[in-house]
Amino acid sequence: MTWRLRLSNNEWGLKARPASCAPGFLLSGVGQPDDNPAMPSVAKSLFLIAGILLAGCGAASADGFPVRITVHADEPRGALKPIWRYFGYDEANYTYMQDGRKLLTEISQLDGAPAFIRCHHLLTSGDGAPALKWGSTGIYHEDAGGKPVYDWTIVDRIFDTYLERGLKPYAQIGFMPRDLSSHPQDYPQNPPAGQKVFPGTGFSYPPRDYAKWGELVYQWTHHCVEKYGADEVAGWYWEVWNEPNINYWRGTPEEYFKLYDYAVDAVRRALPRARVGGPETAGGPGGKFLAEFLAHCARGTNYVSGKVGSPLDFISFHAKGSPRFVDGHVQMGMAGELRNVSDAFSVIAAFPEYRRTPIVIGECDPEGCAACQGEPNAYRNGTMYSSYTAASFPRLVDLADRYRVNLEGALTWAFEFEHQPPFAGFRALASDGIDLPVLNVFRLFARMRGDYLRVESSQGRGAVEIILHNVRAQPDVSAQASLASNQLAVLVWHYHDDDVAGPAAAVGLNLEGLPVTQGKLRCELFRVDEKHSNAFAEWLRMKSPSPLTPAQHRRLEQAGQLAPAEVTSSVKIKNGSAKVDFTLPRQGVSLLLFSWR
């Protein structure tokens, strides 16, 4: 049998094949896409598998393979940090467009501390017209006599959009304005909206005049202090450039160090207590560059003052996974991302002066290009992306503990893409104004607070094991837990690198060492899986309409929200312990919130 499923303007051929796993499950093969593979494992998305419904709190299930998870409520591991509250994107001008404003409003409504927003092209020359991987603000040009002229209009509009929603700028100092570039002859000129603009052109070159570069940064920071106030601006991050170890920087490492020194000196002249840092190195090849940069900041000669060292209030680097398309499906590569993190942490840990310096993983993603499409990226609309995110973030915390470094944040490089069809296949939090399942995982993260707790899982794959072997032989079914006042939160995920159907996990969740010894727990269960909090699955059920009618759009907007919690008050506590049994489908994520009087 063959089915045809329409996805935007592309056709996918799907063929059925016999089930080969647990009874009641149907495995489906995926044919090769014609040209735009913008969906994850259509097999699992098209055939909404019967029998994988997650049971309510306390309801046992006979389906699936057994998993035992134990949460030790009396064994705290330290204060929970909301490392998830960082987001970024290439296209700065999307910020104040219709769907950009909508998504930023939703990010601002996440519980917990304010989120930080990072975007490229805040200093790039242009008229503000966006393209893929491109934006501009026209912040700087020079008159006929070579005198600098500053225009804050567009960059103010970007920051105003953040601050009006209670969000904070993670202000990237870059890229190079055309009139300052040492290579202006190769500067992009208003590229078409659908065209990708990759680095390596005029905006990626060192300044022809470092003093003018420093003055631009000073004037910009000074303007922000005057407009928004010193206390507000002191709470931002000011970071210099992006991935200076690859094509985003067409100079030498030493020229980047000079760029950094001039930028940091300028920010600090405008606001001495400003938080400054870098270098936002790309993962993989970034280790040597990162080590040289830290050595420069700690012991090198400052290019501005001539003294030893340069201020460094936070350290930033990037980490990416490596998915590929094999045997008709996407196979993720979480090991690559965690290896990037481990390598960078080991470099930082080797510098005693930076062992406690805050670290922000300035881009932390399953792969490297949010604006790109292709078979390896066909995981983004559905639950592969959401389960990957739920499983990977706790491993970052584990690695930070292993190296005894101070992880403050992990920035998700995903936003939205204006004027694109629904579920077009970009790496995003929302598509055509419709939230994707991954955004609901951040809504789950935001409900956790207090102290981390020790967790054991019979089917958990630790960070080191994942780095060595990926998540291929067996799935990773594990949890992260936190305790605050009278709330115990347990985030449980069922992740596998291969985006194919598989058996559910029959989870036996044991809560030990509870602060109360007898009584009952109130349990709220939130779910992100094929049946819940998943607009993409709903779109498939609607037979993939594009464009959408207003009624269809409203229906999908609702489906994209976090599904209401299932609530029960029947979980019994006995001698400080309690047990909950439930079924978690493959690529499912659940948050259980327990409370008591």
N, C-alpha and C positions, 0 to 999 in steps of 0.2 A: 504494500500500500504506500501511496505517496500523498503527503499533504502539501499545500502551498500556503505560506504565511507571508503577508505583505508587511514590510518594515520600511516606512518612509517611501522611497522610490525604488526599493530593491526587493528582489524575490529570493526567498530561501527555500531550498528543497529539503524535506525531512522524510526519512524513511524509518518505519518501525522495525524493531528487532525483538526477539524474545527476551523476556525478563531473565536476568541472570543473578539477581541477589535475593533478598528476603521475600517470602511470600507476600503477595499483595502489592508489590512494587513493579513498576514498568520502566525498564531502561529503554531509552530511545536514541538512536544514532542521529548525528547531525550531518547533513550534506554540506558541501563547500558553498560559501556565499558567492553570489555573482560578482559584487564589487564592494559593497559597504557592509562589513560585518559588525553592525552596531548593536548587537544584542549578545548577552551571555547565554551559554548553553541553552539553546532553544528547546532542547529535549526536556529539560526539567521545567522550563517555563511554560511550554505549550501543554504538556500533559501534567495537570495539577494532581499530583499523586494521591490517590485515596489511601487512607489509613495513616497519614503522617500528621494528623491534627494533634496539636499539643494539648495534653490534658490540663485541667485546672489544677491549682495548688492542692496537693494532697491526693490527687487521683492517680492511681497506678495504671500502667499499661503493660500488656503482655507483648507488644510489638517491639522490635528493635533489639540491638545488642546491649548488654548491661554495662553501665558506667556508674562507678561509685565516687561521689564527690563529697569531701568532708571540709566544712568551714569551722575553724577554731576561733570562736568569738572571743576567747580569753587570751589570744596570742596576737596582739597588735604588732604591725611591722613598721609603724611610723605614719605620720600624717599623710593623708591622701592629697595629692596635688592634681588640680584639674589640667593636666598636661594637654588635653584635647582642645582647649579653647583658643586655638590658633588656626587661621585659615588664610589662603592666599590664591592669587591668580595673576595671569599675564596681562589681561586686557583692562588697564586701569579705568578706562572710560565706561566700562560696563557698570561701574559702581553706582552711578546715578541714573542709569537707565531703568526702565519699568521693572523688569524682572530682577535686576540687580538690587534695587531698593527693597523689593519684596523679600528677597532671600536674606538680605542683611537684617531686615526687621525680624525674620524668623530666627536668625542666629542670635540676635540680641535678646530673644525671649527664652533662650536656654537658661536653665537654673544655674546658680553658682556665680563665680566671679566673671567680670566682663571679658568678652572675647577680644583678641587682637587680630587685626586684618593687615595683611601684607600684599602689596601688588608691585609689579614691575612698571617701568616707564614713567615714574613720577617726574623725572627731569628731561624726558625725551622731547625733542623738537617735533612740532606738528600742530594740527588744528583741532585735535581732540577726536577725530574720526577713528573708531576702532577697527581693527582687523584681527585675524586669529594670531595669537602670540604677539600682539602689537597694541600699543596705546601711546598717547602723547599728551602733553600739557602745554607746550609752547612757553615754558616758564622763563626761558632765557634767549635773548638774541643780542646782537651788537649793532649799533648804528653805523653810519658810514664812516665815522671817525674812530670806530673800535671801542666805543663806550658801552658798557653793559646796560641792557634794558631788561628789567624784571617784570613778569606778568604772573600774578598769583591766582588769576581767575579760576582756571580749571583745577589746579591742585587744591585750592580752597574748597571748591565744590566737592571734590572727593573726600577730603577730611571732614567737611561739614556733614556729609551724608553719614559718615561713621559716627561722629560725635552726637548728632541729633538722636541716634538710637542707643546711646550709651556704650558704643564700641570704642576701641582704642586703636590708633594707628601703630603699626609696626612699620615705621617709615624707612623705606629702602632709598638710600642716597644713590640714585642712578636712574637712567643711563646718561651718556654724555650728550649734551646739547650740540646741535650741528655747528654753531659758531665757536664752540670750544674744542671740538673734536680735532685731533691731529690727522684725521682721515675724512674730511667732510665731503669729498667728491663721491663717496660711496654711501650716501645717507638715504634711507628709504624716503620716498616722497608720497605720502598719502596712499598707501597700498589699498586695494579693494577690500571690502569687508570680508569676503570669503577667502582671501588669500592668506597663507601663512607667511610670517616674516621671521625667519630664523636668525640667530645671532651671527656675528662675524662681520657685520657691515659697520658703517661709520659710527653708530651709537655705542659700539663696543670698544672703541679705541681710547687710549690715554688722552688727557687734555693737552693742548698745545701750550697752555700756560697754567701751571699749578696754582699760582697766586690767584688768578681769576677763578679757578675752580674752587679754591677755598673761600673766596669772597662770596660766590654764589651760595655755597652751603651755609655760610654765616648769615647772609641776608635772608635766606629761607627760614632758618631756625629762629632768627630774631623776629621775623614777621609772625611766625607761629606763636612765639611767646607773647607778642603784643596783642594778637587776635584772640588767643585762647587762654592765656594766663600761664605763668611760670609753673604753678602747681600742676595744672593739667598736663603740660608738655613734659614735665619731669617724670610723669608716669608712663610715657611712651617708650618704645624701643627705637633707637636710631642705628641702623645697620648700613654698612658701606658695601654697595655693589651686589652682585649676584654671580656665583660660580666663576670666580676669577681664575680657576685652574683649567677651564675649558674655553670654548669659543666666545663666551660672554665677555672675555677680556683678551684683547689683542695686543697686550703688552707683556712685559716680563714680570715675574713675581716681585722683583725689587720695585718696579714701577707701580705695582698694586700697593705695596707697603707705603710708598710715597703718597699715593692717592688716599690711602687710609689715614695716614698721619695728618694730611692737610684737612681732610673732612672732619676728623675727630677734633682737631684743634679748633676748627670753625664752629662746630656745634657747642663745644665747651666754652668758647668765648661768648657765645650768645646766651648760654645757660650752663653755668659751671656744674650743676648737679644733674645734667642730662645723662641718660643711660645710653652708652655707646658700645658698639661691638661689631663682630664679623667673624670669619670672612665669607660665610655662606658657600663653602666649597662644595662642589659636586661630589657625590659618593663614588666609591671605587678608586679613581686615581687621586682622590683628595688627601690621602694620608701624608704624603711628603710635603705638599703645599701647606697643609694645616700645621704640621710640625715647624716648618720654617716661619710661618706667620706667628705662631706662639712664641718662638724664640726671638723674633723681632720685637714683639710687644713686651716681652719680659726683659730682654738683655741687649737689644739692638739700639742703634743710634737713630733717634727721632729725626725725621727729615725736616721738621719745622723748627724745633727748639734746639737741636743738636745735643740734647741730653739723652740719658739712657732710658729706653723703653717708651711705650705708648699706652694710653688708657685702654682698658679692655674690661667692660662691665659684664659682658655676656659673650659666650662663644657659640657660633652657629655653623652648622654644616648640613648637608643634604644626604638623604638615604632613600634608595629606590629598589623595588623588587624587579623581577625579570620574568614576566609571563611569556608563554609561547603557545602556539597553536599546534597540537599534536593529535593524531588519530581522530580528527573531527571535533575536537573540543579544546577549550582553553585550559592550559595547565599553568597555574600561578607559580611564582618563585619567591615565596616569603623569605627563604634563606638569604637571597641577595640583599634584601633590605636590612635584615638583622645583622648580616655580616658587615655592611657599611657602618651600621651603628656601633657594633663591637670594635671595629678597627678604629673609628674616630675616638671612641671612649678610651681605648688603650693609649692613643697618642696624648689625649688630654691628661690622663692619669699619670703620665710620665713627667709632667711638669708640676712639681709640688706647689708652686704659687697659684696654680689654677685648679687644684683638686676640688675646691668648694665654689668656684665661679659658676654662676648659673649657665646652663646649656639650653639652647633652643635648637631642635632639629628643624631648620627653617623650611624644608620641604621633606615630607615623610609619606611616601606613597607606594602603591603596588608597582608602578612603572613611571617612566620619565616625561611623558608629553601629554598634558591634559587636552590639548587642542588637536591631537593626532587621532586618526582612526586606523583600523586594520584588525586582522584576525586576532593577534595576541591581546588586543584591547577589548575584545568582545565579552567582557565580564561586568561592565560598569553599571548597567541599568538595574540589575536585579540583586539577588541575595549573595552572590559570590563576593561582590565588593563590600557589602555590609558585614558579612561574616569574617572576611579577611581583616577588616578594620577592628572589629570586636576582639579578634584573636591576637592581633599584632600589637596593639597599644599596651596591654599588660606586659608583654615580653620586653618592651622598651624599659619599663620600670624595673623588671628583673635584671636586665643588663646593667642599668645604672647602679643597682644595688651590688652587682657582682664586681664592678670596677670602682665602686665607692666614689662616684662622681655625682654632681648636682644637676639632675635633669629637671628643667623648669617647664619645658614645653615641647610639643611635637606638632608641627604645622602641616595641616592637610592642604595640599595644593589642588584644590577643587573648588569651583564656584558655580557659575552658570554661563550659558552662551546665548546672547540675544539673537532673536530672529532666526532661530533654528527650528526644524521640525521636532515634534515630541520624540524623546528617546532616540536622538540622532546618533548616540554612541560616543560622545565626548565624556571625559572624566569630569563629573560634575556632582553637586549636591542636589540640584534641581534642574529639570529640563522643561522648557516652555512654561515656566512658572509652576511646575508640578514637582513636588518633593520626591526624591528617590529614596529607596530603603536605607542607604547609607546615612542620610541625614537623621533618620530615626534612631540609629545607633548612637549618634551624638546626643540625642534627646535622652537616651538611656544613661550614657556616661554622666550627663548633667544631674541625674537624680542620685548619684553616689556622693557621699561625703563622710567626713570623720577620719578614722584611721584605717589603713589597709590591714587585712587580716590574713593569717596563714591559711592556705587552701591546699588540699591534696586531691588529686584526681587519678583514678585508675587508668584513664585513657588520655591523660595530659601529655603534651609534648613540650618540654622546656625549651628555652631560647637556644641553648647550646645544641640540643638534639636537632632542632629545626635547622640551625646553621649547617650542621653536618649532613643532614639527610633530607631536608625539606619536610613536607607533610604529604608523603606519597604512599607509603606502605599502609599506614593506618591513619584515621582521622585524629584530629586534636579536639577532644571534648573536655573542656576545663572551665574554670571560673575565676573571677576576681571578686573579692568581697570587701565590704567596708562597714564600719560600725560607728554610729554617731548617736548620742543620747539614747532614745528608745527606738532607733531604726537600724536594722541590719539589711544591707543591700547585697544581693548576689547576682552578678552578671555571668550568664552561662552561654557558651558558644559551642557550635558543632561545625568545625571547619575541616576542609580537605583541599589540597592544592588543585585537584582535578575537578573541573566543573561538569560532573556527570551525576546522574542519580545514584543514590545509595541508601542503605537502610538507616532508619532513625536510631537515635540513642535512647535507651530506656534508663533515665537518670534516677538514681537514688541519692538524694541530697540530704546529707546529715549535718545538722547544726549542733555543735558541741560547745560547752562552756558559755552558755547564754547567761546574760546578766540576771535573768529571772529563772527560778528553778521549777515553778509549777504554773499552770494556767493554760491559756491559749494564745496563739499568735494570730494576728490579722495579716493576711498575705494578699498583696496586690501583684498580679502577674501581667507583665507587658511582653508582647511578642513581635518580633520582626522576622518573618519567614515568607513562604510562598503564599500563604493564605491571609497574612496580617501585615498591616503597615507597609503595603507594597503596591504602589500605583502601576508599576510596570506589569505585574501579573494581571492586574485588573484591565490594563490596556490590551493585553493579549486575549483576555476573555471577551473583550469588546471587538475582537477581530482586527485590532491594530489600525484604527482609523487615523488618517492624516490627510488634510488638516482636520482639526477637531472642531466640532460645533460648540457653541457656548455651553450647552447642557453637558456634553461629553467632557469638556474641560473642567466644569464644576465637579462632576462625578470623580474625575481622576485627582483633582485637588484634594477632595475628601479622602480618597483611598490612599493618598500619599502621606496623610497625617499619622501620627502614632495611634494605633488602635487603642480604644479605652481599656483600662485594666480590668482583668477578671479578679473579683474580690471574694475571699472566703475568710471566715474567722474560726475555722475548725481545726487548725493545726495545733495539736496538743504538745505541751511542754511537760517533760517528765525528767526530774533530777537535772535540770539545766540543759536538756537535750531535746531535739525535735527532728522529725524526718519528713521529707516530702518526696514523693515519687511522681515523675512526669516524663512525657516523651518529647524529645527535641529532634525535629527533622534535620536532615543534612542541610547545611548552610543556614540553619536557624540560629537566632540569638534571642535569649529571654532574660528579662530582669525580674527578679523576685524581691519585693520590698516587704520585709517583715517588721511589724510594730507591735507594741504591747503597752499596757497601762502601768 
